[in-house]
Amino acid sequence: MTTTVDARGFSCPQPVIMTRNAIKAGEFPLEVLVETVTSRENVRRAAEKLGYQVQVEEMGNEFKLNITK
């Protein structure tokens, strides 16, 4: 079952913190929902820096980041 972190409406660094907490809890597969390019890039960089793979899917004005080990 996929864990979803809904970080829409939060400004950085909150989406990154929410994503890191889910990663630390071992909640995979993980999808993160954000609505700004800045949040998308910050979450992507943070996950990749921790050694995870990230696929970004654009959904209208929002983004879904699929994070896997």
C-alpha positions in Angstrom: 0.0 0.0 0.0 1.4 3.4 -1.0 1.8 6.1 1.7 0.8 9.6 0.6 2.3 12.7 2.1 0.0 15.6 1.2 2.3 18.6 1.4 0.1 20.9 -0.7 -0.5 24.2 0.9 2.8 24.1 2.9 5.8 26.2 2.1 9.4 25.0 2.3 10.9 23.6 4.3 7.8 21.9 5.6 7.3 19.5 2.6 10.9 18.4 2.9 10.5 17.8 6.6 7.3 15.8 6.1 9.0 13.7 3.4 12.0 13.0 5.5 9.8 11.9 8.4 8.0 9.4 6.1 11.3 8.1 4.7 12.7 7.7 8.2 9.6 5.8 9.2 10.3 3.4 6.2 6.9 4.1 4.6 7.5 2.8 1.0 6.3 3.1 -1.7 5.9 6.8 -0.9 4.2 9.5 -2.9 4.5 13.2 -2.1 2.0 15.8 -3.3 3.2 19.4 -3.7 2.0 22.4 -5.6 5.0 24.5 -6.3 8.1 24.0 -8.4 10.3 25.1 -5.5 8.7 22.4 -3.2 9.0 19.8 -6.0 12.7 20.5 -6.5 13.5 20.7 -2.8 11.7 17.4 -2.0 13.3 15.7 -5.0 16.8 16.8 -4.0 16.3 15.8 -0.4 15.2 12.3 -1.3 17.9 11.8 -3.9 20.5 13.0 -1.4 19.3 10.3 1.0 19.8 7.7 -1.8 16.3 7.3 -3.1 15.0 7.4 -6.6 12.4 10.0 -7.5 9.9 10.1 -10.4 8.0 13.3 -10.9 4.5 13.3 -12.4 2.9 16.7 -13.3 -0.8 16.8 -12.5 -2.2 20.1 -13.8 -0.8 22.7 -11.4 0.4 20.2 -8.9 3.1 17.5 -8.8 3.3 14.0 -7.5 6.7 12.6 -6.6 7.0 8.9 -6.4 9.9 7.9 -4.1 11.4 4.4 -4.1 14.4 2.8 -2.5 
